[in-house]
Amino acid sequence: MKIFLNNIKIMKKNIGKTDRILRMVMVVSFIIFILTGLAHYPQVYFFEVLIGILALTAAIGYCPLFALFGINTRGIANAENDKTRN
């Protein structure tokens, strides 16, 4: 059990404040788009999945795609603070 716990990599935040705000604005706009009836049957499911992904990544501050491609929108100061904590 201890060996398993030592190999777990903690998800480091890689989404900055501006990126989080933009994601939440997109979530709200997609919700409005659905509620006004502009999105129809097949589009609604796509937007619901997109809303869930954007809201979740904005809430936790971590995007797996950003990690995969090595993107970090938190800025240089925040990245350095993360390094000193470990």
N, CA, C and O of each residue as an XYZ file, in Angstrom:
344
protein
N       0.827     -1.189      0.000
C       0.000      0.000      0.000
C       0.871      1.254      0.000
O       0.580      2.225     -0.697
N       1.937      1.219      0.786
C       2.800      2.393      0.872
C       3.500      2.653     -0.464
O       3.684      3.809     -0.846
N       3.887      1.609     -1.170
C       4.535      1.771     -2.471
C       3.571      2.416     -3.458
O       3.972      3.273     -4.245
N       2.316      2.016     -3.423
C       1.313      2.593     -4.315
C       1.138      4.080     -4.038
O       1.065      4.876     -4.974
N       1.073      4.458     -2.795
C       0.863      5.863     -2.439
C       2.061      6.732     -2.806
O       1.893      7.917     -3.095
N       3.251      6.171     -2.799
C       4.439      6.948     -3.156
C       4.492      7.261     -4.647
O       5.124      8.240     -5.042
N       3.848      6.460     -5.476
C       3.890      6.658     -6.918
C       2.799      7.576     -7.450
O       2.791      7.893     -8.640
N       1.882      8.009     -6.597
C       0.794      8.880     -7.041
C       1.345     10.282     -7.273
O       2.018     10.847     -6.411
N       1.048     10.839     -8.454
C       1.461     12.196     -8.768
C       0.286     13.124     -8.498
O      -0.826     12.895     -8.974
N       0.544     14.158     -7.739
C      -0.502     15.109     -7.397
C      -0.716     16.060     -8.572
O       0.238     16.520     -9.200
N      -1.979     16.342     -8.852
C      -2.303     17.252     -9.938
C      -1.970     18.678     -9.498
O      -2.548     19.195     -8.542
N      -1.045     19.296    -10.199
C      -0.689     20.677     -9.903
C      -1.583     21.594    -10.726
O      -1.860     21.318    -11.893
N      -2.023     22.666    -10.123
C      -2.901     23.597    -10.823
C      -2.171     24.190    -12.022
O      -1.022     24.617    -11.914
N      -2.849     24.210    -13.160
C      -2.243     24.753    -14.363
C      -3.166     25.730    -15.090
O      -2.914     26.084    -16.241
N      -4.237     26.165    -14.419
C      -5.166     27.121    -15.008
C      -5.113     28.403    -14.193
O      -5.328     28.392    -12.981
N      -4.824     29.506    -14.870
C      -4.732     30.804    -14.212
C      -6.096     31.432    -13.979
O      -7.124     30.908    -14.407
N      -6.079     32.569    -13.291
C      -7.309     33.268    -12.917
C      -8.101     33.705    -14.149
O      -9.317     33.517    -14.203
N      -7.420     34.285    -15.134
C      -8.095     34.752    -16.350
C      -8.713     33.580    -17.098
O      -9.836     33.681    -17.591
N      -7.999     32.489    -17.185
C      -8.505     31.302    -17.868
C      -9.736     30.753    -17.159
O     -10.694     30.337    -17.810
N      -9.714     30.749    -15.834
C     -10.865     30.274    -15.062
C     -12.088     31.148    -15.309
O     -13.200     30.646    -15.479
N     -11.870     32.457    -15.326
C     -12.980     33.382    -15.566
C     -13.558     33.175    -16.956
O     -14.778     33.153    -17.124
N     -12.689     33.024    -17.958
C     -13.165     32.794    -19.322
C     -13.955     31.487    -19.436
O     -14.955     31.418    -20.150
N     -13.503     30.474    -18.738
C     -14.223     29.198    -18.764
C     -15.608     29.339    -18.137
O     -16.577     28.784    -18.656
N     -15.713     30.065    -17.042
C     -17.006     30.247    -16.398
C     -17.933     31.115    -17.252
O     -19.140     30.876    -17.287
N     -17.384     32.117    -17.938
C     -18.189     32.927    -18.855
C     -18.734     32.046    -19.977
O     -19.891     32.184    -20.374
N     -17.899     31.142    -20.485
C     -18.357     30.221    -21.521
C     -19.451     29.297    -20.994
O     -20.409     29.004    -21.710
N     -19.320     28.836    -19.755
C     -20.337     27.972    -19.156
C     -21.669     28.705    -19.082
O     -22.706     28.163    -19.465
N     -21.637     29.940    -18.587
C     -22.869     30.720    -18.465
C     -23.479     30.982    -19.847
O     -24.694     30.879    -20.019
N     -22.646     31.318    -20.820
C     -23.176     31.587    -22.159
C     -23.771     30.328    -22.794
O     -24.788     30.418    -23.483
N     -23.166     29.165    -22.580
C     -23.732     27.924    -23.116
C     -25.051     27.583    -22.426
O     -25.979     27.092    -23.070
N     -25.137     27.839    -21.128
C     -26.394     27.589    -20.416
C     -27.494     28.497    -20.961
O     -28.617     28.045    -21.183
N     -27.181     29.762    -21.176
C     -28.154     30.690    -21.757
C     -28.544     30.232    -23.159
O     -29.716     30.290    -23.532
N     -27.578     29.785    -23.921
C     -27.816     29.282    -25.278
C     -28.804     28.125    -25.263
O     -29.679     28.046    -26.125
N     -28.672     27.230    -24.294
C     -29.573     26.077    -24.193
C     -30.957     26.519    -23.714
O     -31.971     26.100    -24.272
N     -30.999     27.370    -22.674
C     -32.278     27.761    -22.097
C     -33.126     28.616    -23.033
O     -34.353     28.593    -22.938
N     -32.508     29.360    -23.924
C     -33.269     30.178    -24.866
C     -33.807     29.366    -26.030
O     -34.598     29.880    -26.821
N     -33.402     28.125    -26.153
C     -33.916     27.259    -27.201
C     -33.148     27.336    -28.506
O     -33.605     26.805    -29.518
N     -31.992     27.984    -28.509
C     -31.199     28.084    -29.733
C     -30.478     26.780    -30.069
O     -30.132     26.532    -31.224
N     -30.258     25.954    -29.054
C     -29.627     24.649    -29.280
C     -30.728     23.592    -29.336
O     -31.636     23.593    -28.504
N     -30.648     22.708    -30.299
C     -31.658     21.677    -30.470
C     -31.108     20.313    -30.082
O     -29.980     20.215    -29.598
N     -31.880     19.276    -30.286
C     -31.653     17.936    -29.756
C     -30.193     17.456    -29.767
O     -29.669     17.226    -28.678
N     -29.511     17.288    -30.863
C     -28.156     16.720    -30.743
C     -27.160     17.701    -30.141
O     -26.205     17.288    -29.483
N     -27.371     18.983    -30.358
C     -26.437     19.988    -29.843
C     -26.500     20.110    -28.332
O     -25.487     20.391    -27.693
N     -27.658     19.906    -27.757
C     -27.831     20.077    -26.318
C     -26.923     19.124    -25.550
O     -26.305     19.522    -24.562
N     -26.835     17.893    -25.984
C     -25.983     16.925    -25.287
C     -24.510     17.324    -25.380
O     -23.765     17.191    -24.409
N     -24.103     17.802    -26.523
C     -22.725     18.264    -26.691
C     -22.437     19.419    -25.741
O     -21.404     19.433    -25.071
N     -23.349     20.390    -25.683
C     -23.147     21.539    -24.808
C     -23.181     21.151    -23.335
O     -22.458     21.733    -22.527
N     -24.010     20.178    -22.977
C     -24.048     19.733    -21.585
C     -22.723     19.105    -21.167
O     -22.232     19.362    -20.068
N     -22.148     18.292    -22.030
C     -20.843     17.694    -21.730
C     -19.772     18.774    -21.653
O     -18.931     18.761    -20.754
N     -19.806     19.707    -22.595
C     -18.833     20.800    -22.603
C     -18.961     21.671    -21.360
O     -17.952     22.082    -20.787
N     -20.190     21.957    -20.937
C     -20.424     22.736    -19.729
C     -19.835     22.013    -18.525
O     -19.181     22.634    -17.687
N     -20.062     20.707    -18.433
C     -19.528     19.941    -17.310
C     -18.012     19.958    -17.259
O     -17.427     20.131    -16.190
N     -17.376     19.779    -18.402
C     -15.912     19.766    -18.455
C     -15.346     21.136    -18.101
O     -14.416     21.242    -17.302
N     -15.906     22.180    -18.695
C     -15.401     23.532    -18.431
C     -15.609     23.934    -16.977
O     -14.717     24.519    -16.363
N     -16.776     23.627    -16.421
C     -17.053     23.985    -15.033
C     -16.146     23.218    -14.070
O     -15.646     23.785    -13.098
N     -15.938     21.944    -14.339
C     -15.089     21.129    -13.466
C     -13.637     21.604    -13.498
O     -13.007     21.759    -12.452
N     -13.113     21.833    -14.692
C     -11.723     22.270    -14.785
C     -11.533     23.669    -14.198
O     -10.488     23.955    -13.613
N     -12.530     24.539    -14.348
C     -12.430     25.868    -13.750
C     -12.494     25.789    -12.227
O     -11.808     26.542    -11.535
N     -13.306     24.889    -11.711
C     -13.461     24.764    -10.262
C     -12.207     24.207     -9.591
O     -11.807     24.685     -8.529
N     -11.582     23.193    -10.208
C     -10.420     22.583     -9.561
C      -9.102     23.222     -9.988
O      -8.078     23.017     -9.337
N      -9.118     23.998    -11.078
C      -7.902     24.685    -11.517
C      -6.898     23.805    -12.233
O      -5.725     24.161    -12.352
N      -7.354     22.662    -12.708
C      -6.454     21.719    -13.389
C      -7.111     21.245    -14.671
O      -8.273     20.838    -14.667
N      -6.368     21.298    -15.769
C      -6.859     20.809    -17.058
C      -5.911     19.706    -17.544
O      -4.727     19.964    -17.762
N      -6.420     18.483    -17.715
C      -5.562     17.391    -18.165
C      -4.949     17.631    -19.538
O      -3.816     17.214    -19.782
N      -5.668     18.292    -20.441
C      -5.105     18.587    -21.761
C      -3.946     19.573    -21.656
O      -2.951     19.448    -22.371
N      -4.078     20.547    -20.769
C      -2.969     21.481    -20.560
C      -1.746     20.727    -20.039
O      -0.623     20.988    -20.472
N      -1.959     19.801    -19.120
C      -0.851     19.016    -18.575
C      -0.219     18.145    -19.656
O       1.002     17.993    -19.699
N      -1.036     17.582    -20.516
C      -0.542     16.724    -21.589
C       0.375     17.491    -22.541
O       1.403     16.973    -22.977
N      -0.006     18.726    -22.858
C       0.779     19.541    -23.784
C       1.757     20.475    -23.083
O       2.456     21.236    -23.754
N       1.829     20.442    -21.752
C       2.776     21.263    -21.011
C       2.402     22.727    -20.942
O       3.279     23.584    -20.829
N       1.117     23.032    -21.007
C       0.649     24.421    -20.958
C       0.339     24.781    -19.518
O      -0.257     23.991    -18.786
N       0.747     25.978    -19.114
C       0.451     26.477    -17.774
C       0.086     27.951    -17.901
O       0.921     28.766    -18.296
N      -1.161     28.300    -17.567
C      -1.601     29.692    -17.671
C      -1.606     30.389    -16.317
O      -2.180     31.471    -16.189
N      -0.990     29.804    -15.321
C      -0.963     30.404    -13.995
C       0.055     31.528    -13.890
O      -0.060     32.367    -12.996
N       1.028     31.573    -14.757
C       2.034     32.620    -14.704
C       3.322     32.126    -14.080
O       3.360     31.060    -13.466
N       4.374     32.908    -14.241
C       5.701     32.518    -13.763
C       5.768     32.520    -12.243
O       6.333     31.597    -11.656
N       5.212     33.522    -11.596
C       5.283     33.624    -10.133
C       4.584     32.447     -9.469
O       5.109     31.886     -8.508
N       3.427     32.068     -9.954
C       2.699     30.943     -9.375
C       3.409     29.619     -9.621
O       3.398     28.739     -8.760
N       4.019     29.474    -10.775
C       4.746     28.241    -11.083
C       5.953     28.098    -10.153
O       6.258     26.996     -9.697
N       6.636     29.202     -9.874
C       7.778     29.149     -8.957
C       7.342     28.827     -7.547
O       8.043     28.108     -6.835
N       6.191     29.348     -7.123
C       5.671     29.033     -5.792
C       5.346     27.555     -5.668
O       5.555     26.965     -4.608
N       4.839     26.948     -6.730
C       4.552     25.516     -6.706
C       5.823     24.691     -6.547
O       5.816     23.669     -5.860
N       6.917     25.126     -7.174
C       8.181     24.399     -7.082
C       8.753     24.467     -5.676
O       9.326     23.485     -5.203
N       8.615     25.598     -4.994
C       9.178     25.741     -3.663
C       8.374     24.960     -2.622
O       8.909     24.631     -1.563
N       7.121     24.659     -2.895
C       6.297     23.907     -1.950
C       6.668     22.436     -1.916
O       6.443     21.768     -0.906
N       7.227     21.923     -2.992
C       7.552     20.491     -3.058
C       8.920     20.214     -2.534
O       9.352     19.061     -2.517
